[in-house]
């Protein structure tokens, strides 16, 4: 499922998830959250191929800004 960052390609839990090229930090890092991938606009695809920026998930991990 696009956007499901809780498992990696091997089906292991979040601890084994590698950051995608478009991620600012690893999933679960404090002060970060998921955002729609700007390259594929959340589809997880660029043409017929998985989006390289988000590794096909449709989301990237970004810092959450404050005050």
N, CA, C and O atoms as CSV, one atom per row, in Angstrom:
chain,resi,resn,atom,element,x,y,z
A,1,UNK,N,N,0.838,-1.179,0.000
A,1,UNK,CA,C,0.000,0.000,0.000
A,1,UNK,C,C,0.880,1.239,0.000
A,1,UNK,O,O,1.805,1.328,0.807
A,2,UNK,N,N,0.622,2.184,-0.870
A,2,UNK,CA,C,1.390,3.424,-0.911
A,2,UNK,C,C,1.236,4.149,0.410
A,2,UNK,O,O,0.144,4.223,0.974
A,3,UNK,N,N,2.335,4.677,0.888
A,3,UNK,CA,C,2.310,5.411,2.139
A,3,UNK,C,C,2.545,4.552,3.363
A,3,UNK,O,O,2.705,5.090,4.458
A,4,UNK,N,N,2.573,3.225,3.218
A,4,UNK,CA,C,2.796,2.348,4.358
A,4,UNK,C,C,4.292,2.227,4.593
A,4,UNK,O,O,4.965,1.444,3.923
A,5,UNK,N,N,4.815,2.993,5.535
A,5,UNK,CA,C,6.237,2.996,5.823
A,5,UNK,C,C,6.564,2.082,6.987
A,5,UNK,O,O,7.699,2.081,7.464
A,6,UNK,N,N,5.588,1.295,7.463
A,6,UNK,CA,C,5.825,0.476,8.637
A,6,UNK,C,C,6.569,-0.814,8.317
A,6,UNK,O,O,6.989,-1.517,9.236
A,7,UNK,N,N,6.739,-1.137,7.059
A,7,UNK,CA,C,7.450,-2.362,6.692
A,7,UNK,C,C,8.394,-2.086,5.537
A,7,UNK,O,O,8.114,-1.253,4.675
A,8,UNK,N,N,9.518,-2.795,5.529
A,8,UNK,CA,C,10.419,-2.678,4.395
A,8,UNK,C,C,10.132,-3.804,3.404
A,8,UNK,O,O,9.160,-4.539,3.576
A,9,UNK,N,N,10.953,-3.950,2.381
A,9,UNK,CA,C,10.715,-4.946,1.342
A,9,UNK,C,C,10.715,-6.376,1.860
A,9,UNK,O,O,10.153,-7.266,1.221
A,10,UNK,N,N,11.341,-6.609,3.017
A,10,UNK,CA,C,11.396,-7.953,3.564
A,10,UNK,C,C,10.227,-8.235,4.493
A,10,UNK,O,O,10.072,-9.358,4.973
A,11,UNK,N,N,9.394,-7.217,4.752
A,11,UNK,CA,C,8.244,-7.401,5.622
A,11,UNK,C,C,8.547,-7.191,7.086
A,11,UNK,O,O,7.691,-7.430,7.938
A,12,UNK,N,N,9.771,-6.740,7.399
A,12,UNK,CA,C,10.090,-6.523,8.806
A,12,UNK,C,C,9.454,-5.228,9.293
A,12,UNK,O,O,9.011,-4.407,8.489
A,13,UNK,N,N,9.411,-5.046,10.607
A,13,UNK,CA,C,8.786,-3.865,11.178
A,13,UNK,C,C,9.635,-2.622,10.969
A,13,UNK,O,O,10.738,-2.702,10.430
A,14,UNK,N,N,9.126,-1.482,11.393
A,14,UNK,CA,C,9.700,-0.165,11.137
A,14,UNK,C,C,11.197,-0.084,11.403
A,14,UNK,O,O,11.879,0.690,10.732
A,15,UNK,N,N,11.728,-0.824,12.324
A,15,UNK,CA,C,13.147,-0.763,12.637
A,15,UNK,C,C,14.035,-1.050,11.446
A,15,UNK,O,O,15.180,-0.599,11.423
A,16,UNK,N,N,13.550,-1.784,10.454
A,16,UNK,CA,C,14.355,-2.117,9.295
A,16,UNK,C,C,14.104,-1.232,8.095
A,16,UNK,O,O,14.665,-1.481,7.027
A,17,UNK,N,N,13.274,-0.198,8.234
A,17,UNK,CA,C,12.954,0.664,7.102
A,17,UNK,C,C,14.119,1.596,6.831
A,17,UNK,O,O,14.605,2.273,7.737
A,18,UNK,N,N,14.564,1.631,5.594
A,18,UNK,CA,C,15.631,2.531,5.190
A,18,UNK,C,C,15.013,3.815,4.664
A,18,UNK,O,O,13.968,3.776,4.016
A,19,UNK,N,N,15.645,4.954,4.934
A,19,UNK,CA,C,15.127,6.206,4.385
A,19,UNK,C,C,15.163,6.187,2.856
A,19,UNK,O,O,16.078,5.624,2.254
A,20,UNK,N,N,14.172,6.799,2.246
A,20,UNK,CA,C,14.149,6.970,0.797
A,20,UNK,C,C,15.019,8.166,0.443
A,20,UNK,O,O,15.305,8.992,1.310
A,21,UNK,N,N,15.448,8.278,-0.814
A,21,UNK,CA,C,16.288,9.418,-1.204
A,21,UNK,C,C,15.671,10.776,-0.879
A,21,UNK,O,O,16.404,11.719,-0.579
A,22,UNK,N,N,14.356,10.903,-0.929
A,22,UNK,CA,C,13.703,12.182,-0.652
A,22,UNK,C,C,13.433,12.456,0.807
A,22,UNK,O,O,12.925,13.526,1.141
A,23,UNK,N,N,13.759,11.516,1.701
A,23,UNK,CA,C,13.514,11.688,3.129
A,23,UNK,C,C,14.555,12.622,3.743
A,23,UNK,O,O,15.731,12.581,3.381
A,24,UNK,N,N,14.107,13.464,4.678
A,24,UNK,CA,C,15.021,14.296,5.454
A,24,UNK,C,C,15.612,13.511,6.619
A,24,UNK,O,O,16.689,13.845,7.114
A,25,UNK,N,N,14.906,12.463,7.060
A,25,UNK,CA,C,15.334,11.668,8.210
A,25,UNK,C,C,14.699,10.283,8.096
A,25,UNK,O,O,13.830,10.052,7.255
A,26,UNK,N,N,15.143,9.376,8.948
A,26,UNK,CA,C,14.566,8.034,8.978
A,26,UNK,C,C,13.144,8.086,9.527
A,26,UNK,O,O,12.847,8.926,10.376
A,27,UNK,N,N,12.256,7.204,9.061
A,27,UNK,CA,C,10.901,7.149,9.612
A,27,UNK,C,C,10.932,6.958,11.122
A,27,UNK,O,O,11.713,6.161,11.640
A,28,UNK,N,N,10.074,7.698,11.825
A,28,UNK,CA,C,9.994,7.601,13.274
A,28,UNK,C,C,10.897,8.558,14.024
A,28,UNK,O,O,10.869,8.595,15.254
A,29,UNK,N,N,11.706,9.341,13.304
A,29,UNK,CA,C,12.586,10.297,13.967
A,29,UNK,C,C,11.749,11.396,14.621
A,29,UNK,O,O,10.876,11.969,13.971
A,30,UNK,N,N,12.003,11.697,15.894
A,30,UNK,CA,C,11.248,12.764,16.550
A,30,UNK,C,C,11.370,14.083,15.778
A,30,UNK,O,O,12.432,14.404,15.245
A,31,UNK,N,N,10.280,14.835,15.725
A,31,UNK,CA,C,10.280,16.117,15.040
A,31,UNK,C,C,10.070,16.014,13.540
A,31,UNK,O,O,10.265,16.988,12.813
A,32,UNK,N,N,9.667,14.816,13.068
A,32,UNK,CA,C,9.419,14.621,11.644
A,32,UNK,C,C,8.034,14.023,11.430
A,32,UNK,O,O,7.399,13.538,12.366
A,33,UNK,N,N,7.587,14.064,10.200
A,33,UNK,CA,C,6.314,13.462,9.843
A,33,UNK,C,C,6.262,13.181,8.359
A,33,UNK,O,O,7.127,13.616,7.599
A,34,UNK,N,N,5.233,12.444,7.950
A,34,UNK,CA,C,5.068,12.114,6.536
A,34,UNK,C,C,4.458,13.287,5.791
A,34,UNK,O,O,3.624,14.015,6.330
A,35,UNK,N,N,4.882,13.462,4.546
A,35,UNK,CA,C,4.315,14.461,3.659
A,35,UNK,C,C,4.210,13.828,2.273
A,35,UNK,O,O,4.909,12.860,1.972
A,36,UNK,N,N,3.350,14.368,1.450
A,36,UNK,CA,C,3.188,13.867,0.085
A,36,UNK,C,C,4.482,14.101,-0.682
A,36,UNK,O,O,5.065,15.184,-0.614
A,37,UNK,N,N,4.924,13.092,-1.406
A,37,UNK,CA,C,6.148,13.203,-2.206
A,37,UNK,C,C,5.947,14.266,-3.291
A,37,UNK,O,O,4.987,14.197,-4.059
A,38,UNK,N,N,6.854,15.250,-3.353
A,38,UNK,CA,C,6.704,16.300,-4.355
A,38,UNK,C,C,6.996,15.819,-5.780
A,38,UNK,O,O,6.524,16.426,-6.741
A,39,UNK,N,N,7.752,14.760,-5.927
A,39,UNK,CA,C,8.109,14.277,-7.264
A,39,UNK,C,C,6.947,13.561,-7.954
A,39,UNK,O,O,6.661,13.821,-9.123
A,40,UNK,N,N,6.277,12.658,-7.227
A,40,UNK,CA,C,5.178,11.873,-7.831
A,40,UNK,C,C,3.807,12.354,-7.378
A,40,UNK,O,O,2.783,11.817,-7.800
A,41,UNK,N,N,3.790,13.364,-6.519
A,41,UNK,CA,C,2.548,13.938,-5.983
A,41,UNK,C,C,1.686,12.906,-5.258
A,41,UNK,O,O,0.457,12.966,-5.292
A,42,UNK,N,N,2.367,11.947,-4.593
A,42,UNK,CA,C,1.674,10.971,-3.762
A,42,UNK,C,C,1.258,9.686,-4.455
A,42,UNK,O,O,0.735,8.780,-3.805
A,43,UNK,N,N,1.478,9.586,-5.757
A,43,UNK,CA,C,1.051,8.380,-6.472
A,43,UNK,C,C,2.005,7.211,-6.269
A,43,UNK,O,O,1.604,6.054,-6.393
A,44,UNK,N,N,3.262,7.503,-5.959
A,44,UNK,CA,C,4.265,6.448,-5.834
A,44,UNK,C,C,4.834,6.004,-7.166
A,44,UNK,O,O,5.675,5.105,-7.212
A,45,UNK,N,N,4.386,6.625,-8.261
A,45,UNK,CA,C,4.824,6.221,-9.603
A,45,UNK,C,C,5.235,7.446,-10.406
A,45,UNK,O,O,4.646,8.518,-10.266
A,46,UNK,N,N,6.229,7.284,-11.232
A,46,UNK,CA,C,6.602,8.266,-12.243
A,46,UNK,C,C,6.549,7.527,-13.574
A,46,UNK,O,O,7.443,6.751,-13.909
A,47,UNK,N,N,5.490,7.783,-14.316
A,47,UNK,CA,C,5.266,7.013,-15.540
A,47,UNK,C,C,4.921,5.589,-15.170
A,47,UNK,O,O,4.004,5.346,-14.385
A,48,UNK,N,N,5.656,4.647,-15.735
A,48,UNK,CA,C,5.421,3.227,-15.451
A,48,UNK,C,C,6.325,2.673,-14.357
A,48,UNK,O,O,6.266,1.484,-14.047
A,49,UNK,N,N,7.151,3.519,-13.777
A,49,UNK,CA,C,8.144,3.067,-12.804
A,49,UNK,C,C,7.835,3.602,-11.407
A,49,UNK,O,O,7.193,4.643,-11.263
A,50,UNK,N,N,8.298,2.882,-10.371
A,50,UNK,CA,C,8.154,3.407,-9.016
A,50,UNK,C,C,8.947,4.712,-8.884
A,50,UNK,O,O,10.016,4.854,-9.478
A,51,UNK,N,N,8.434,5.642,-8.122
A,51,UNK,CA,C,9.114,6.913,-7.901
A,51,UNK,C,C,10.407,6.677,-7.132
A,51,UNK,O,O,10.397,6.056,-6.069
A,52,UNK,N,N,11.519,7.171,-7.668
A,52,UNK,CA,C,12.814,7.002,-7.010
A,52,UNK,C,C,12.953,7.895,-5.785
A,52,UNK,O,O,13.715,7.571,-4.874
A,53,UNK,N,N,12.237,9.008,-5.744
A,53,UNK,CA,C,12.350,9.948,-4.634
A,53,UNK,C,C,11.764,9.377,-3.343
A,53,UNK,O,O,12.333,9.563,-2.268
A,54,UNK,N,N,10.636,8.688,-3.445
A,54,UNK,CA,C,9.964,8.152,-2.252
A,54,UNK,C,C,9.997,6.629,-2.194
A,54,UNK,O,O,9.359,6.029,-1.329
A,55,UNK,N,N,10.727,6.009,-3.094
A,55,UNK,CA,C,10.825,4.545,-3.185
A,55,UNK,C,C,9.462,3.904,-3.430
A,55,UNK,O,O,9.213,2.773,-3.013
A,56,UNK,N,N,8.581,4.641,-4.112
A,56,UNK,CA,C,7.282,4.095,-4.490
A,56,UNK,C,C,6.214,4.159,-3.410
A,56,UNK,O,O,5.128,3.609,-3.595
A,57,UNK,N,N,6.490,4.818,-2.281
A,57,UNK,CA,C,5.501,4.884,-1.205
A,57,UNK,C,C,4.506,6.030,-1.379
A,57,UNK,O,O,3.391,5.972,-0.861
A,58,UNK,N,N,4.908,7.064,-2.102
A,58,UNK,CA,C,4.058,8.238,-2.262
A,58,UNK,C,C,4.226,9.266,-1.157
A,58,UNK,O,O,3.611,10.331,-1.202
A,59,UNK,N,N,5.061,8.956,-0.155
A,59,UNK,CA,C,5.302,9.901,0.945
A,59,UNK,C,C,6.798,10.023,1.211
A,59,UNK,O,O,7.568,9.105,0.925
A,60,UNK,N,N,7.197,11.160,1.758
A,60,UNK,CA,C,8.556,11.383,2.223
A,60,UNK,C,C,8.492,11.838,3.675
A,60,UNK,O,O,7.467,12.352,4.124
A,61,UNK,N,N,9.577,11.650,4.401
A,61,UNK,CA,C,9.665,12.072,5.788
A,61,UNK,C,C,10.354,13.434,5.815
A,61,UNK,O,O,11.458,13.595,5.294
A,62,UNK,N,N,9.683,14.414,6.433
A,62,UNK,CA,C,10.217,15.765,6.492
A,62,UNK,C,C,10.159,16.287,7.912
A,62,UNK,O,O,9.378,15.815,8.738
A,63,UNK,N,N,11.007,17.278,8.181
A,63,UNK,CA,C,10.984,17.920,9.469
A,63,UNK,C,C,9.692,18.709,9.647
A,63,UNK,O,O,9.171,19.293,8.698
A,64,UNK,N,N,9.184,18.717,10.877
A,64,UNK,CA,C,7.983,19.472,11.197
A,64,UNK,C,C,8.435,20.798,11.783
A,64,UNK,O,O,9.068,20.837,12.837
A,65,UNK,N,N,8.103,21.895,11.088
A,65,UNK,CA,C,8.529,23.223,11.535
A,65,UNK,C,C,7.687,23.723,12.691
A,65,UNK,O,O,6.541,23.312,12.875
A,66,UNK,N,N,8.258,24.589,13.439
A,66,UNK,CA,C,7.536,25.187,14.556
A,66,UNK,C,C,7.918,26.643,14.719
A,66,UNK,O,O,8.925,27.105,14.183
A,67,UNK,N,N,7.093,27.358,15.471
A,67,UNK,CA,C,7.219,28.740,15.835
A,67,UNK,C,C,8.322,29.444,15.306
A,67,UNK,O,O,8.485,30.632,15.581
